[in-house]
Every structure is written in C-alpha cells, then in structure tokens.
Amino acid sequence: MLNQSHLQHQITEEQLHHFNQLGYLIVKEALPEDLVDRLEKHIDQIYQQHLDSGYDPYTKSGMTTEKNFFYPNFLGQDQLFVNLLDWYKTFPKVWGILGWNIYSYHSHFIIIPPQKSEGHGQIKPLGWHQDSGRVNREMEGSPRSRLSLKIAYMLSDCSEPDRGNFCIIPGSHLQNTLNRPTDGSMPEKAMPVCCNPGDAVFFDRRLWHARSENGSEIIRKILFYGYGYRWLRPKDDMTIPERVFQNNDPIRQQLLGGGANANGHFSPKDEDVPLKVWLEDHGVTLN
Ligand SMILES: O=C(O)CCC(=O)C(=O)O
C-alpha cells in the first residue's frame, strides 16, 4: 500500500540525471536486514527443492555441475516477493523514471554458488548483453528506446569483486553495439558493481551488463524486478495465482499486470492505472 513514505523517497534531480547519463543508479540500504534474511530463506527453499530434484527450471533439464540457478517468474511464489513490487525506498524512483503506465513484465532471481572448477581465474569473456532479446534487432533507432528497467536487490555480500558481481558498463545504454576485446578481457569502462546485502541497483534495459564468476566462498544471490510499460508484452508466463492477485490492492494489481481491457494498455482510463490516480491525489504530476 502506497503511503507518505513513498512520497518521501521520490527520485531526486541528481539521481535522475545519474540514471539518465550512466544507465544505472545504486540505492544503498534499500531493504532492511530482517527482510533480506526472509527473502533469502524463501529463495534458498526454492533452490533447495530444485537441487533435490536435479531440475533446472531455465533450461528445463538437469542442473549443471556448477549448480548456477536462474529462476524466472517468481513473483507469484510468495506474497513476500509481491510486497517488494511497490517497496517505499525503490518504487517511487521507478515511477519517477518510467511514469505511471507501468507493470512488472518480468522477474527472476539468480544464485551463483562458489565456482570450484579448475578453470576459475582464467580469462573468460562474460555474457555482455542488453535486455529484451529481439527488441535489440527489431527496434529501430540509435540509441534504441529504453522501454523498461530492472532493480537488482542484493541478498548476498557483493561488496568486493570476484563474488559473482553484477557487472556493468556505465553509460553504455546509449550505444547499440559493444566492442568486445578479442582476448576475452573486460570491455573498456566495464566494472563489477560492489554492493552490500539490501542495496538496490536500478539499471536501464539497454545498459550492457553481465554476471561474473564467483571465486569467493559466498553464494551469490540477487533478485531482479523488471518494470516496463503496460503495452510491453510480459516476458514471464505471469503465473500469478488468482488468490495472490485478489489479495493485493489495486496498485499492486496494476503492477501484476491487471487492467480493464487490452486497449487500456495503450490508452488507459483511470480504472486501468490506479497508480496514476494515487499520484494525482497526492500532488505528483507526471506526463
Ligand atoms: O546475474 C547477473 O548478475 C546478471 C543478470 C542479468 O544479466 C539480467 O538480469 O539480465
């Protein structure tokens, strides 16, 4: 439920400038320690179930020897995950960047256990990419349009490099292509994001980013929440149980993909976008 705390955590001019110029923004201590612990327990349980069954939900086959774990579409798994959709320290910055005609089109979490293989430490190219797959081929323009962003919530300690850090190239969201060194080393200006548990990293979908190897003893855990415009198709199957959907207020229902009809994704009426109504009622005017 949105309240005064949300209004106090709206994006500042300086933060917006940072995000627009560099394609990312770090919000320190976005989540309190006890919430990080609870979230971590929940994803650990899901991970353990898959370790026990040996099934990898991403590849839809067996787990790899590294036991890396990419778990998409997790919102409907627990109310705790839904609660983060409109978290007071982060969500106001989402509406400050994208506006009010938005929802969560995609969520996933990624766990990377310490890598024990002999190959660790050798230079291997990272999987640098922009989000949204074919959009980056089929959409015209340079730079292409932003369309969406993600928030990465750190659940494990990534305050030093080599802990499976999320890696980015600041400012690269404005370039459609990336020069990758042929020897596999990091592209120019690439850097690991070093953050503590509870920190949140916002990033523009166009920002070139990659996950890196985990040479530490710490299991790397990050939750990713994607937000995009309501006319953007979901990337997830959006298997939100009806019970979970109904148990949430209209703004969360909007964020879970609710709306009166298809046309309302493009030309929303107030009933499609309770977030807009709430913002207007509280004196926040956005385009
Ligand atoms: O796990 C990571 O650090 C990278 C995640 C990623 O590439 C993505 O969310 O698109």
The ligand as an SDF file (V2000), in Angstrom:
LIG
                    3D

 10  9  0  0  0  0  0  0  0  0999 V2000
   23.0940  -12.2370  -12.6340 O   0  0  0  0  0  0  0  0  0  0  0  0
   23.6190  -11.2110  -13.0320 C   0  0  0  0  0  0  0  0  0  0  0  0
   24.5000  -10.6190  -12.4140 O   0  0  0  0  0  0  0  0  0  0  0  0
   23.1820  -10.6480  -14.3920 C   0  0  0  0  0  0  0  0  0  0  0  0
   21.7110  -10.6860  -14.5870 C   0  0  0  0  0  0  0  0  0  0  0  0
   21.3070  -10.3420  -15.9850 C   0  0  0  0  0  0  0  0  0  0  0  0
   22.0750  -10.4410  -16.8950 O   0  0  0  0  0  0  0  0  0  0  0  0
   19.9560   -9.8710  -16.2610 C   0  0  0  0  0  0  0  0  0  0  0  0
   19.1510   -9.7050  -15.3370 O   0  0  0  0  0  0  0  0  0  0  0  0
   19.6470   -9.6370  -17.4490 O   0  0  0  0  0  0  0  0  0  0  0  0
  1  2  2  0
  2  3  1  0
  2  4  1  0
  4  5  1  0
  5  6  1  0
  6  7  2  0
  6  8  1  0
  8  9  2  0
  8 10  1  0
M  END
$$$$
